Structures are given as structure tokens and as C-alpha cells.
Amino acid sequence: MKTNKICPECGSKEVEVGEFKGYGSLFKRKAIIKSSEVDAYFCVNCGYVLTLKVRKPEKFL
Ligand SMILES: [Zn+2]
């Protein structure tokens, strides 16, 4: 998935979104049942990770 973000490290516009699933998911402490995938915006050119974003933050309320 392409984004309109620009890498602050190398200036590349080749920023894509990946995701962490399974072991990479963010779990609420002491509440293992609650988890969400985490989207990672990263630069394809240099590998810099711009942003990590929890996809369903409302799960942790
Ligand atoms: Zn870059």
C-alpha cells in the first residue's frame, strides 16, 4: 500500500505500509485477550520506520 509520506532520512517517497501480526501485535499488559495489528510505515529505499500505528486502539480502552 503506497502512502503520500516522505522519508525524513533519505527524502524518498517510496514509503509503504506493512503490518505486525501474531508475535508482532501489540498486547495490552495483563490482558492478553486484547490485541491489535500494528501498521508500520517504512521507507522502501533505506528501511527507516516512520510510524508505528495500532490499527484498533479502541480495543485498549
Ligand atoms: Zn528512506
N, CA, C, O and the ligand as a Tripos MOL2 file, in Angstrom:
@<TRIPOS>MOLECULE
protein
  245   243    62     0     0
PROTEIN
NO_CHARGES

@<TRIPOS>ATOM
      1 N           0.8460   -1.1970    0.0000 N.3       1 MET1
      2 CA          0.0000    0.0000    0.0000 C.3       1 MET1
      3 C           0.8810    1.2460    0.0000 C.2       1 MET1
      4 O           1.6630    1.4530    0.9270 O.2       1 MET1
      5 N           0.7620    2.0480   -1.0000 N.am      2 LYS2
      6 CA          1.5340    3.2780   -1.0960 C.3       2 LYS2
      7 C           0.9380    4.3630   -0.1960 C.2       2 LYS2
      8 O          -0.2670    4.3890    0.0580 O.2       2 LYS2
      9 N           1.7870    5.2360    0.2670 N.am      3 THR3
     10 CA          1.3320    6.3630    1.0720 C.3       3 THR3
     11 C           1.8330    7.6480    0.4340 C.2       3 THR3
     12 O           2.5850    7.6140   -0.5400 O.2       3 THR3
     13 N           1.4200    8.7660    0.9800 N.am      4 ASN4
     14 CA          1.9280   10.0520    0.4680 C.3       4 ASN4
     15 C           2.9870   10.6220    1.3970 C.2       4 ASN4
     16 O           3.3030   11.8100    1.3420 O.2       4 ASN4
     17 N           3.5350    9.7590    2.2550 N.am      5 LYS5
     18 CA          4.5480   10.2140    3.1860 C.3       5 LYS5
     19 C           5.9120   10.2750    2.5140 C.2       5 LYS5
     20 O           6.1640    9.6110    1.5090 O.2       5 LYS5
     21 N           6.7750   11.0820    3.0910 N.am      6 ILE6
     22 CA          8.1400   11.2010    2.5960 C.3       6 ILE6
     23 C           9.1010   10.8120    3.7100 C.2       6 ILE6
     24 O           8.9440   11.2340    4.8560 O.2       6 ILE6
     25 N          10.0810   10.0160    3.3670 N.am      7 CYS7
     26 CA         11.0560    9.5700    4.3560 C.3       7 CYS7
     27 C          11.9160   10.7440    4.8330 C.2       7 CYS7
     28 O          12.5360   11.4190    4.0110 O.2       7 CYS7
     29 N          11.9660   10.9980    6.1490 N.am      8 PRO8
     30 CA         12.7870   12.0930    6.6680 C.3       8 PRO8
     31 C          14.2790   11.7750    6.6340 C.2       8 PRO8
     32 O          15.1060   12.6740    6.7780 O.2       8 PRO8
     33 N          14.6220   10.5300    6.4470 N.am      9 GLU9
     34 CA         16.0310   10.1330    6.4390 C.3       9 GLU9
     35 C          16.6740   10.3470    5.0790 C.2       9 GLU9
     36 O          17.7560   10.9260    4.9800 O.2       9 GLU9
     37 N          16.0040    9.8780    4.0270 N.am     10 CYS10
     38 CA         16.6150    9.9180    2.6970 C.3      10 CYS10
     39 C          15.7920   10.7150    1.6890 C.2      10 CYS10
     40 O          16.2340   10.9160    0.5580 O.2      10 CYS10
     41 N          14.5840   11.1790    2.0880 N.am     11 GLY11
     42 CA         13.7760   12.0020    1.1970 C.3      11 GLY11
     43 C          12.9870   11.2150    0.1690 C.2      11 GLY11
     44 O          12.3200   11.8030   -0.6820 O.2      11 GLY11
     45 N          13.0540    9.8960    0.2350 N.am     12 SER12
     46 CA         12.3370    9.0630   -0.7250 C.3      12 SER12
     47 C          10.8370    9.1180   -0.4880 C.2      12 SER12
     48 O          10.3890    9.2250    0.6530 O.2      12 SER12
     49 N          10.0630    9.0440   -1.5550 N.am     13 LYS13
     50 CA          8.6060    8.9710   -1.4420 C.3      13 LYS13
     51 C           8.1250    7.5230   -1.4550 C.2      13 LYS13
     52 O           6.9260    7.2500   -1.4110 O.2      13 LYS13
     53 N           9.0740    6.6110   -1.5140 N.am     14 GLU14
     54 CA          8.7240    5.1940   -1.5640 C.3      14 GLU14
     55 C           8.4530    4.6630   -0.1540 C.2      14 GLU14
     56 O           9.1700    3.7960    0.3460 O.2      14 GLU14
     57 N           7.4210    5.1930    0.4650 N.am     15 VAL15
     58 CA          7.0480    4.7590    1.8020 C.3      15 VAL15
     59 C           5.8360    3.8440    1.6970 C.2      15 VAL15
     60 O           4.8160    4.2160    1.1180 O.2      15 VAL15
     61 N           5.9500    2.6660    2.2510 N.am     16 GLU16
     62 CA          4.8490    1.7220    2.1960 C.3      16 GLU16
     63 C           4.4310    1.3080    3.5930 C.2      16 GLU16
     64 O           5.1270    1.5810    4.5710 O.2      16 GLU16
     65 N           3.2920    0.6490    3.6750 N.am     17 VAL17
     66 CA          2.7830    0.2210    4.9650 C.3      17 VAL17
     67 C           2.8560   -1.2890    5.0670 C.2      17 VAL17
     68 O           2.3400   -2.0120    4.2150 O.2      17 VAL17
     69 N           3.4920   -1.7440    6.1040 N.am     18 GLY18
     70 CA          3.4710   -3.1660    6.4180 C.3      18 GLY18
     71 C           2.6880   -3.3430    7.6940 C.2      18 GLY18
     72 O           2.1310   -2.3820    8.2250 O.2      18 GLY18
     73 N           2.6390   -4.5490    8.1870 N.am     19 GLU19
     74 CA          1.9060   -4.7450    9.4300 C.3      19 GLU19
     75 C           2.5640   -5.8160   10.2800 C.2      19 GLU19
     76 O           3.1640   -6.7640    9.7720 O.2      19 GLU19
     77 N           2.4340   -5.6410   11.5730 N.am     20 PHE20
     78 CA          2.8730   -6.6580   12.5040 C.3      20 PHE20
     79 C           1.6680   -7.4870   12.8840 C.2      20 PHE20
     80 O           0.6230   -6.9440   13.2450 O.2      20 PHE20
     81 N           1.8020   -8.7730   12.8070 N.am     21 LYS21
     82 CA          0.7250   -9.6660   13.2370 C.3      21 LYS21
     83 C           1.3120  -10.7260   14.1500 C.2      21 LYS21
     84 O           2.5290  -10.8890   14.2330 O.2      21 LYS21
     85 N           0.4500  -11.4310   14.8190 N.am     22 GLY22
     86 CA          0.9230  -12.5170   15.6660 C.3      22 GLY22
     87 C           1.8500  -12.0110   16.7400 C.2      22 GLY22
     88 O           1.4480  -11.2050   17.5780 O.2      22 GLY22
     89 N           3.0850  -12.4690   16.7310 N.am     23 TYR23
     90 CA          4.0290  -12.0930   17.7740 C.3      23 TYR23
     91 C           4.3590  -10.6000   17.7270 C.2      23 TYR23
     92 O           4.8450  -10.0340   18.7060 O.2      23 TYR23
     93 N           4.0930   -9.9720   16.5900 N.am     24 GLY24
     94 CA          4.3830   -8.5510   16.4900 C.3      24 GLY24
     95 C           3.2380   -7.6810   16.9420 C.2      24 GLY24
     96 O           3.3840   -6.4600   17.0040 O.2      24 GLY24
     97 N           2.0970   -8.2730   17.2610 N.am     25 SER25
     98 CA          0.9530   -7.4790   17.6780 C.3      25 SER25
     99 C           1.2030   -6.8340   19.0260 C.2      25 SER25
    100 O           1.9710   -7.3290   19.8500 O.2      25 SER25
    101 N           0.5460   -5.7430   19.2160 N.am     26 LEU26
    102 CA          0.6360   -5.0510   20.4970 C.3      26 LEU26
    103 C          -0.4360   -5.5950   21.4300 C.2      26 LEU26
    104 O          -1.6200   -5.6260   21.0960 O.2      26 LEU26
    105 N           0.0050   -6.0200   22.6000 N.am     27 PHE27
    106 CA         -0.9330   -6.5610   23.5730 C.3      27 PHE27
    107 C          -1.0230   -5.6350   24.7660 C.2      27 PHE27
    108 O          -0.0270   -5.0750   25.2250 O.2      27 PHE27
    109 N          -2.2230   -5.4900   25.2510 N.am     28 LYS28
    110 CA         -2.3930   -4.7040   26.4590 C.3      28 LYS28
    111 C          -1.8410   -5.4980   27.6290 C.2      28 LYS28
    112 O          -2.0930   -6.6970   27.7450 O.2      28 LYS28
    113 N          -1.1020   -4.8470   28.4820 N.am     29 ARG29
    114 CA         -0.4920   -5.5510   29.5970 C.3      29 ARG29
    115 C          -1.5610   -6.1510   30.5020 C.2      29 ARG29
    116 O          -2.5760   -5.5260   30.8090 O.2      29 ARG29
    117 N          -1.2970   -7.3630   30.9070 N.am     30 LYS30
    118 CA         -2.1810   -8.0820   31.8350 C.3      30 LYS30
    119 C          -3.5490   -8.3650   31.2280 C.2      30 LYS30
    120 O          -4.4730   -8.7340   31.9520 O.2      30 LYS30
    121 N          -3.6990   -8.2030   29.9380 N.am     31 ALA31
    122 CA         -4.9610   -8.5110   29.2750 C.3      31 ALA31
    123 C          -4.6390   -9.0680   27.8970 C.2      31 ALA31
    124 O          -4.8400   -8.4110   26.8760 O.2      31 ALA31
    125 N          -4.1460  -10.2690   27.8970 N.am     32 ILE32
    126 CA         -3.6330  -10.8800   26.6670 C.3      32 ILE32
    127 C          -4.7100  -10.9780   25.5760 C.2      32 ILE32
    128 O          -4.3990  -10.9870   24.3850 O.2      32 ILE32
    129 N          -5.9730  -11.0510   25.9980 N.am     33 ILE33
    130 CA         -7.0600  -11.2010   25.0420 C.3      33 ILE33
    131 C          -7.1480  -10.0010   24.1060 C.2      33 ILE33
    132 O          -7.5460  -10.1290   22.9480 O.2      33 ILE33
    133 N          -6.7720   -8.8420   24.6190 N.am     34 LYS34
    134 CA         -6.8560   -7.6430   23.7940 C.3      34 LYS34
    135 C          -5.5830   -7.4820   22.9880 C.2      34 LYS34
    136 O          -4.4930   -7.3730   23.5500 O.2      34 LYS34
    137 N          -5.7210   -7.4670   21.6810 N.am     35 SER35
    138 CA         -4.5530   -7.2330   20.8350 C.3      35 SER35
    139 C          -5.0130   -6.5840   19.5490 C.2      35 SER35
    140 O          -6.1950   -6.6170   19.2080 O.2      35 SER35
    141 N          -4.0860   -6.0040   18.8540 N.am     36 SER36
    142 CA         -4.4170   -5.3740   17.5820 C.3      36 SER36
    143 C          -3.2120   -5.4540   16.6730 C.2      36 SER36
    144 O          -2.0710   -5.4250   17.1340 O.2      36 SER36
    145 N          -3.4670   -5.5550   15.3810 N.am     37 GLU37
    146 CA         -2.3690   -5.4540   14.4340 C.3      37 GLU37
    147 C          -1.7690   -4.0580   14.5220 C.2      37 GLU37
    148 O          -2.4430   -3.0950   14.8870 O.2      37 GLU37
    149 N          -0.5040   -3.9730   14.1820 N.am     38 VAL38
    150 CA          0.1820   -2.6820   14.1820 C.3      38 VAL38
    151 C           0.6720   -2.4020   12.7720 C.2      38 VAL38
    152 O           1.4100   -3.1920   12.1840 O.2      38 VAL38
    153 N           0.2460   -1.2560   12.2390 N.am     39 ASP39
    154 CA          0.7160   -0.8530   10.9150 C.3      39 ASP39
    155 C           2.0670   -0.1660   11.0430 C.2      39 ASP39
    156 O           2.2680    0.6660   11.9280 O.2      39 ASP39
    157 N           2.9770   -0.5110   10.1690 N.am     40 ALA40
    158 CA          4.3000    0.0850   10.1890 C.3      40 ALA40
    159 C           4.5410    0.8000    8.8580 C.2      40 ALA40
    160 O           4.5240    0.1720    7.7990 O.2      40 ALA40
    161 N           4.7630    2.1030    8.9160 N.am     41 TYR41
    162 CA          5.0890    2.8750    7.7270 C.3      41 TYR41
    163 C           6.6020    2.8900    7.6080 C.2      41 TYR41
    164 O           7.3010    3.3900    8.4890 O.2      41 TYR41
    165 N           7.0950    2.3430    6.5240 N.am     42 PHE42
    166 CA          8.5430    2.2700    6.3880 C.3      42 PHE42
    167 C           8.9860    2.6700    4.9850 C.2      42 PHE42
    168 O           8.2450    2.5470    4.0100 O.2      42 PHE42
    169 N          10.2040    3.1440    4.9280 N.am     43 CYS43
    170 CA         10.7980    3.5750    3.6640 C.3      43 CYS43
    171 C          11.3760    2.3650    2.9430 C.2      43 CYS43
    172 O          12.2030    1.6340    3.4900 O.2      43 CYS43
    173 N          10.9290    2.1680    1.7140 N.am     44 VAL44
    174 CA         11.4270    1.0410    0.9290 C.3      44 VAL44
    175 C          12.8780    1.2720    0.5150 C.2      44 VAL44
    176 O          13.6330    0.3240    0.2980 O.2      44 VAL44
    177 N          13.2500    2.5260    0.4100 N.am     45 ASN45
    178 CA         14.5870    2.8770   -0.0680 C.3      45 ASN45
    179 C          15.6680    2.6140    0.9770 C.2      45 ASN45
    180 O          16.6980    2.0130    0.6680 O.2      45 ASN45
    181 N          15.4370    3.0660    2.2240 N.am     46 CYS46
    182 CA         16.5010    2.9460    3.2180 C.3      46 CYS46
    183 C          16.1010    2.1210    4.4420 C.2      46 CYS46
    184 O          16.9370    1.8280    5.2970 O.2      46 CYS46
    185 N          14.8290    1.7510    4.5260 N.am     47 GLY47
    186 CA         14.4020    0.8910    5.6280 C.3      47 GLY47
    187 C          13.9930    1.6280    6.8860 C.2      47 GLY47
    188 O          13.6530    1.0040    7.8910 O.2      47 GLY47
    189 N          14.0220    2.9390    6.8410 N.am     48 TYR48
    190 CA         13.6530    3.7320    8.0210 C.3      48 TYR48
    191 C          12.1660    3.5490    8.3400 C.2      48 TYR48
    192 O          11.3220    3.6140    7.4460 O.2      48 TYR48
    193 N          11.8520    3.3210    9.6150 N.am     49 VAL49
    194 CA         10.4440    3.1960   10.0220 C.3      49 VAL49
    195 C           9.9510    4.5600   10.4860 C.2      49 VAL49
    196 O          10.4390    5.1080   11.4740 O.2      49 VAL49
    197 N           8.9780    5.0990    9.7570 N.am     50 LEU50
    198 CA          8.4770    6.4330   10.0620 C.3      50 LEU50
    199 C           7.4890    6.4010   11.2200 C.2      50 LEU50
    200 O           7.5670    7.2170   12.1390 O.2      50 LEU50
    201 N           6.5710    5.4640   11.1690 N.am     51 THR51
    202 CA          5.4720    5.4650   12.1200 C.3      51 THR51
    203 C           5.0420    4.0470   12.4440 C.2      51 THR51
    204 O           5.0150    3.1750   11.5740 O.2      51 THR51
    205 N           4.7130    3.8320   13.6820 N.am     52 LEU52
    206 CA          4.0220    2.6110   14.0590 C.3      52 LEU52
    207 C           2.6460    3.0230   14.5530 C.2      52 LEU52
    208 O           2.5290    3.9210   15.3860 O.2      52 LEU52
    209 N           1.6190    2.3830   14.0550 N.am     53 LYS53
    210 CA          0.2710    2.7900   14.4220 C.3      53 LYS53
    211 C          -0.5700    1.5560   14.7580 C.2      53 LYS53
    212 O          -0.6800    0.6280   13.9560 O.2      53 LYS53
    213 N          -1.1520    1.5610   15.9390 N.am     54 VAL54
    214 CA         -2.0540    0.4810   16.3330 C.3      54 VAL54
    215 C          -3.3490    0.6380   15.5570 C.2      54 VAL54
    216 O          -3.9640    1.7030   15.5830 O.2      54 VAL54
    217 N          -3.7650   -0.4090   14.8710 N.am     55 ARG55
    218 CA         -4.8900   -0.2880   13.9430 C.3      55 ARG55
    219 C          -6.2230   -0.0930   14.6700 C.2      55 ARG55
    220 O          -7.0930    0.6410   14.2010 O.2      55 ARG55
    221 N          -6.3720   -0.7530   15.8100 N.am     56 LYS56
    222 CA         -7.6510   -0.6510   16.5270 C.3      56 LYS56
    223 C          -7.4200   -0.2240   17.9790 C.2      56 LYS56
    224 O          -7.5890   -1.0170   18.9050 O.2      56 LYS56
    225 N          -7.0340    1.0270   18.1580 N.am     57 PRO57
    226 CA         -6.7070    1.4930   19.5110 C.3      57 PRO57
    227 C          -7.8880    1.4240   20.4670 C.2      57 PRO57
    228 O          -7.7100    1.3620   21.6830 O.2      57 PRO57
    229 N          -9.0970    1.4370   19.9110 N.am     58 GLU58
    230 CA        -10.2750    1.3920   20.7920 C.3      58 GLU58
    231 C         -10.3490    0.0810   21.5670 C.2      58 GLU58
    232 O         -11.0320   -0.0070   22.5870 O.2      58 GLU58
    233 N          -9.6470   -0.9310   21.0790 N.am     59 LYS59
    234 CA         -9.6400   -2.2060   21.7820 C.3      59 LYS59
    235 C          -9.0010   -2.0880   23.1610 C.2      59 LYS59
    236 O          -9.2460   -2.9160   24.0380 O.2      59 LYS59
    237 N          -8.1850   -1.0640   23.3470 N.am     60 PHE60
    238 CA         -7.4260   -0.9380   24.5840 C.3      60 PHE60
    239 C          -8.0760   -0.0030   25.5950 C.2      60 PHE60
    240 O          -7.5370    0.2360   26.6750 O.2      60 PHE60
    241 N          -9.2240    0.5130   25.2340 N.am     61 LEU61
    242 CA         -9.9190    1.4120   26.1610 C.3      61 LEU61
    243 C         -10.4870    0.6380   27.3230 C.2      61 LEU61
    244 O         -11.1080    1.2230   28.2110 O.2      61 LEU61
    245 ZN         14.3590    6.4640    3.4430 Zn       62 ZN62
@<TRIPOS>BOND
     1     1     2 1
     2     2     3 1
     3     3     4 2
     4     3     5 am
     5     5     6 1
     6     6     7 1
     7     7     8 2
     8     7     9 am
     9     9    10 1
    10    10    11 1
    11    11    12 2
    12    11    13 am
    13    13    14 1
    14    14    15 1
    15    15    16 2
    16    15    17 am
    17    17    18 1
    18    18    19 1
    19    19    20 2
    20    19    21 am
    21    21    22 1
    22    22    23 1
    23    23    24 2
    24    23    25 am
    25    25    26 1
    26    26    27 1
    27    27    28 2
    28    27    29 am
    29    29    30 1
    30    30    31 1
    31    31    32 2
    32    31    33 am
    33    33    34 1
    34    34    35 1
    35    35    36 2
    36    35    37 am
    37    37    38 1
    38    38    39 1
    39    39    40 2
    40    39    41 am
    41    41    42 1
    42    42    43 1
    43    43    44 2
    44    43    45 am
    45    45    46 1
    46    46    47 1
    47    47    48 2
    48    47    49 am
    49    49    50 1
    50    50    51 1
    51    51    52 2
    52    51    53 am
    53    53    54 1
    54    54    55 1
    55    55    56 2
    56    55    57 am
    57    57    58 1
    58    58    59 1
    59    59    60 2
    60    59    61 am
    61    61    62 1
    62    62    63 1
    63    63    64 2
    64    63    65 am
    65    65    66 1
    66    66    67 1
    67    67    68 2
    68    67    69 am
    69    69    70 1
    70    70    71 1
    71    71    72 2
    72    71    73 am
    73    73    74 1
    74    74    75 1
    75    75    76 2
    76    75    77 am
    77    77    78 1
    78    78    79 1
    79    79    80 2
    80    79    81 am
    81    81    82 1
    82    82    83 1
    83    83    84 2
    84    83    85 am
    85    85    86 1
    86    86    87 1
    87    87    88 2
    88    87    89 am
    89    89    90 1
    90    90    91 1
    91    91    92 2
    92    91    93 am
    93    93    94 1
    94    94    95 1
    95    95    96 2
    96    95    97 am
    97    97    98 1
    98    98    99 1
    99    99   100 2
   100    99   101 am
   101   101   102 1
   102   102   103 1
   103   103   104 2
   104   103   105 am
   105   105   106 1
   106   106   107 1
   107   107   108 2
   108   107   109 am
   109   109   110 1
   110   110   111 1
   111   111   112 2
   112   111   113 am
   113   113   114 1
   114   114   115 1
   115   115   116 2
   116   115   117 am
   117   117   118 1
   118   118   119 1
   119   119   120 2
   120   119   121 am
   121   121   122 1
   122   122   123 1
   123   123   124 2
   124   123   125 am
   125   125   126 1
   126   126   127 1
   127   127   128 2
   128   127   129 am
   129   129   130 1
   130   130   131 1
   131   131   132 2
   132   131   133 am
   133   133   134 1
   134   134   135 1
   135   135   136 2
   136   135   137 am
   137   137   138 1
   138   138   139 1
   139   139   140 2
   140   139   141 am
   141   141   142 1
   142   142   143 1
   143   143   144 2
   144   143   145 am
   145   145   146 1
   146   146   147 1
   147   147   148 2
   148   147   149 am
   149   149   150 1
   150   150   151 1
   151   151   152 2
   152   151   153 am
   153   153   154 1
   154   154   155 1
   155   155   156 2
   156   155   157 am
   157   157   158 1
   158   158   159 1
   159   159   160 2
   160   159   161 am
   161   161   162 1
   162   162   163 1
   163   163   164 2
   164   163   165 am
   165   165   166 1
   166   166   167 1
   167   167   168 2
   168   167   169 am
   169   169   170 1
   170   170   171 1
   171   171   172 2
   172   171   173 am
   173   173   174 1
   174   174   175 1
   175   175   176 2
   176   175   177 am
   177   177   178 1
   178   178   179 1
   179   179   180 2
   180   179   181 am
   181   181   182 1
   182   182   183 1
   183   183   184 2
   184   183   185 am
   185   185   186 1
   186   186   187 1
   187   187   188 2
   188   187   189 am
   189   189   190 1
   190   190   191 1
   191   191   192 2
   192   191   193 am
   193   193   194 1
   194   194   195 1
   195   195   196 2
   196   195   197 am
   197   197   198 1
   198   198   199 1
   199   199   200 2
   200   199   201 am
   201   201   202 1
   202   202   203 1
   203   203   204 2
   204   203   205 am
   205   205   206 1
   206   206   207 1
   207   207   208 2
   208   207   209 am
   209   209   210 1
   210   210   211 1
   211   211   212 2
   212   211   213 am
   213   213   214 1
   214   214   215 1
   215   215   216 2
   216   215   217 am
   217   217   218 1
   218   218   219 1
   219   219   220 2
   220   219   221 am
   221   221   222 1
   222   222   223 1
   223   223   224 2
   224   223   225 am
   225   225   226 1
   226   226   227 1
   227   227   228 2
   228   227   229 am
   229   229   230 1
   230   230   231 1
   231   231   232 2
   232   231   233 am
   233   233   234 1
   234   234   235 1
   235   235   236 2
   236   235   237 am
   237   237   238 1
   238   238   239 1
   239   239   240 2
   240   239   241 am
   241   241   242 1
   242   242   243 1
   243   243   244 2
@<TRIPOS>SUBSTRUCTURE
     1 MET1         2 RESIDUE 1 A MET
     2 LYS2         6 RESIDUE 1 A LYS
     3 THR3        10 RESIDUE 1 A THR
     4 ASN4        14 RESIDUE 1 A ASN
     5 LYS5        18 RESIDUE 1 A LYS
     6 ILE6        22 RESIDUE 1 A ILE
     7 CYS7        26 RESIDUE 1 A CYS
     8 PRO8        30 RESIDUE 1 A PRO
     9 GLU9        34 RESIDUE 1 A GLU
    10 CYS10       38 RESIDUE 1 A CYS
    11 GLY11       42 RESIDUE 1 A GLY
    12 SER12       46 RESIDUE 1 A SER
    13 LYS13       50 RESIDUE 1 A LYS
    14 GLU14       54 RESIDUE 1 A GLU
    15 VAL15       58 RESIDUE 1 A VAL
    16 GLU16       62 RESIDUE 1 A GLU
    17 VAL17       66 RESIDUE 1 A VAL
    18 GLY18       70 RESIDUE 1 A GLY
    19 GLU19       74 RESIDUE 1 A GLU
    20 PHE20       78 RESIDUE 1 A PHE
    21 LYS21       82 RESIDUE 1 A LYS
    22 GLY22       86 RESIDUE 1 A GLY
    23 TYR23       90 RESIDUE 1 A TYR
    24 GLY24       94 RESIDUE 1 A GLY
    25 SER25       98 RESIDUE 1 A SER
    26 LEU26      102 RESIDUE 1 A LEU
    27 PHE27      106 RESIDUE 1 A PHE
    28 LYS28      110 RESIDUE 1 A LYS
    29 ARG29      114 RESIDUE 1 A ARG
    30 LYS30      118 RESIDUE 1 A LYS
    31 ALA31      122 RESIDUE 1 A ALA
    32 ILE32      126 RESIDUE 1 A ILE
    33 ILE33      130 RESIDUE 1 A ILE
    34 LYS34      134 RESIDUE 1 A LYS
    35 SER35      138 RESIDUE 1 A SER
    36 SER36      142 RESIDUE 1 A SER
    37 GLU37      146 RESIDUE 1 A GLU
    38 VAL38      150 RESIDUE 1 A VAL
    39 ASP39      154 RESIDUE 1 A ASP
    40 ALA40      158 RESIDUE 1 A ALA
    41 TYR41      162 RESIDUE 1 A TYR
    42 PHE42      166 RESIDUE 1 A PHE
    43 CYS43      170 RESIDUE 1 A CYS
    44 VAL44      174 RESIDUE 1 A VAL
    45 ASN45      178 RESIDUE 1 A ASN
    46 CYS46      182 RESIDUE 1 A CYS
    47 GLY47      186 RESIDUE 1 A GLY
    48 TYR48      190 RESIDUE 1 A TYR
    49 VAL49      194 RESIDUE 1 A VAL
    50 LEU50      198 RESIDUE 1 A LEU
    51 THR51      202 RESIDUE 1 A THR
    52 LEU52      206 RESIDUE 1 A LEU
    53 LYS53      210 RESIDUE 1 A LYS
    54 VAL54      214 RESIDUE 1 A VAL
    55 ARG55      218 RESIDUE 1 A ARG
    56 LYS56      222 RESIDUE 1 A LYS
    57 PRO57      226 RESIDUE 1 A PRO
    58 GLU58      230 RESIDUE 1 A GLU
    59 LYS59      234 RESIDUE 1 A LYS
    60 PHE60      238 RESIDUE 1 A PHE
    61 LEU61      242 RESIDUE 1 A LEU
    62 ZN62       245 GROUP 0 **** ****
